[in-house]
Amino acid sequence: MKLRYLVMVNHLIMKKNFFARVQDTTLTLGQPKVIDYLRDNDGSMQKDIANACCIEPASLTVVLNLMEKQGLIEKRMCNNNRKNLHIYLTDKGRALSDRVEEEFLALEKIMTEDFSKKEKEMFLASLEKVRKNLIKHNI
């Protein structure tokens, strides 16, 4: 099979399975990766979240505004400057981040269940190389 097909179809299958697992939540497209990022980088600026999550800034604004309405995040100004907004998970957002982490870990276990430890390490290293190559070429 072609690499491009496998990458695309695996992404879609993972996304479908993830959202089936969290259908009892209010999570929408784009939110899980933002929550996952903020879990480890709480208080990040919007531009950093956009870069890390590969989301266009305008699209991220829409995602963050909905998350704020849902009570998952709060925006705080730094140095009384509206341009320096930092994004924090609320208690509700932190609780949901635990669920997101749990479901991602469960899916990762399923995806790599027949892998040896060495195969997992090599697979992650290869995916990291792919990511770096795409970034290097501004794709």
C-alpha positions as CSV (number, residue, x, y, z in Angstrom):
1,M,0.0,0.0,0.0
2,K,1.0,3.6,-0.5
3,L,2.4,5.6,2.4
4,R,0.0,8.5,1.8
5,Y,-3.0,6.2,1.9
6,L,-2.0,4.4,5.1
7,V,-1.2,7.7,6.9
8,M,-4.6,9.3,5.9
9,V,-6.7,6.2,6.5
10,N,-5.1,5.5,9.9
11,H,-5.6,9.0,11.0
12,L,-9.3,8.9,10.0
13,I,-9.8,5.5,11.7
14,M,-8.1,6.7,14.9
15,K,-10.2,9.9,14.9
16,K,-13.4,7.9,14.3
17,N,-12.6,5.5,17.2
18,F,-11.6,8.4,19.5
19,F,-14.8,10.3,19.0
20,A,-16.9,7.1,19.4
21,R,-15.2,6.6,22.8
22,V,-16.0,10.2,23.9
23,Q,-19.4,10.6,22.4
24,D,-20.8,11.2,25.9
25,T,-18.8,14.5,26.1
26,T,-19.2,17.8,24.4
27,L,-15.9,17.5,22.5
28,T,-15.8,18.8,19.0
29,L,-13.3,18.5,16.2
30,G,-10.1,20.3,17.1
31,Q,-10.7,20.3,20.9
32,P,-9.0,17.0,21.9
33,K,-5.6,18.0,20.6
34,V,-5.9,21.5,22.2
35,I,-6.8,19.9,25.5
36,D,-4.0,17.4,25.1
37,Y,-1.5,20.2,24.5
38,L,-2.8,22.4,27.3
39,R,-2.6,19.4,29.7
40,D,1.2,19.6,29.4
41,N,1.5,23.3,28.5
42,D,-1.2,25.1,30.6
43,G,-0.9,28.9,30.3
44,S,0.3,28.8,26.7
45,M,-0.3,31.7,24.3
46,Q,-2.7,31.1,21.4
47,K,0.1,31.3,18.7
48,D,2.0,28.5,20.5
49,I,-1.1,26.4,20.7
50,A,-1.8,27.0,17.0
51,N,1.7,26.0,16.0
52,A,1.9,22.9,18.2
53,C,-1.6,21.7,17.1
54,C,-1.2,22.6,13.4
55,I,-4.3,24.7,13.5
56,E,-4.7,28.0,11.6
57,P,-4.9,30.9,14.1
58,A,-8.4,31.9,12.9
59,S,-9.7,28.3,13.3
60,L,-8.1,28.1,16.7
61,T,-9.9,31.2,17.8
62,V,-13.2,29.5,16.9
63,V,-12.2,26.4,18.9
64,L,-11.0,28.4,21.9
65,N,-14.1,30.6,22.0
66,L,-16.3,27.5,22.1
67,M,-14.1,25.9,24.7
68,E,-14.4,29.1,26.8
69,K,-18.2,29.0,26.5
70,Q,-18.2,25.4,27.6
71,G,-16.2,26.3,30.6
72,L,-13.2,24.2,29.6
73,I,-10.6,27.1,29.4
74,E,-10.1,30.6,30.6
75,K,-8.1,33.3,28.9
76,R,-5.9,35.5,31.1
77,M,-4.2,38.7,30.1
78,C,-0.5,39.1,30.9
79,N,0.8,42.6,31.7
80,N,-2.6,44.1,30.9
81,N,-2.0,43.5,27.2
82,R,-4.8,41.9,25.2
83,K,-2.2,40.6,22.7
84,N,-0.6,38.5,25.5
85,L,-3.5,36.3,26.3
86,H,-2.6,33.0,28.0
87,I,-4.9,30.0,27.8
88,Y,-5.5,27.9,30.9
89,L,-7.6,24.8,31.5
90,T,-10.3,25.2,34.1
91,D,-11.1,22.5,36.6
92,K,-13.7,21.2,34.2
93,G,-11.2,21.3,31.4
94,R,-8.6,19.5,33.5
95,A,-11.1,16.8,34.3
96,L,-11.9,16.4,30.6
97,S,-8.2,16.3,29.8
98,D,-7.9,13.2,32.1
99,R,-10.5,11.5,30.0
100,V,-8.9,12.6,26.8
101,E,-5.6,11.2,28.0
102,E,-7.2,7.9,29.1
103,E,-8.9,7.4,25.7
104,F,-5.8,8.3,23.7
105,L,-3.7,5.9,25.8
106,A,-6.3,3.2,25.2
107,L,-6.2,3.7,21.5
108,E,-2.4,3.8,21.4
109,K,-2.4,0.5,23.2
110,I,-4.7,-1.0,20.6
111,M,-2.7,0.5,17.7
112,T,0.5,-1.0,18.9
113,E,-0.7,-4.2,20.6
114,D,1.4,-6.5,18.3
115,F,4.5,-4.4,18.5
116,S,7.6,-5.3,20.4
117,K,9.1,-2.5,22.5
118,K,11.8,-2.1,19.9
119,E,9.2,-1.8,17.1
120,K,7.3,0.9,19.0
121,E,10.5,2.9,19.5
122,M,11.4,2.6,15.8
123,F,7.8,3.5,14.8
124,L,7.8,6.6,16.9
125,A,11.2,7.6,15.7
126,S,10.1,7.2,12.1
127,L,7.0,9.2,12.6
128,E,9.1,11.9,14.2
129,K,11.4,12.0,11.2
130,V,8.3,12.3,8.9
131,R,7.0,15.2,11.0
132,K,10.4,17.0,10.9
133,N,10.7,16.5,7.2
134,L,7.3,17.9,6.5
135,I,8.0,20.9,8.8
136,K,11.4,21.4,7.1
137,H,9.8,21.7,3.8
138,N,7.0,24.0,5.1
139,I,4.3,21.5,4.4
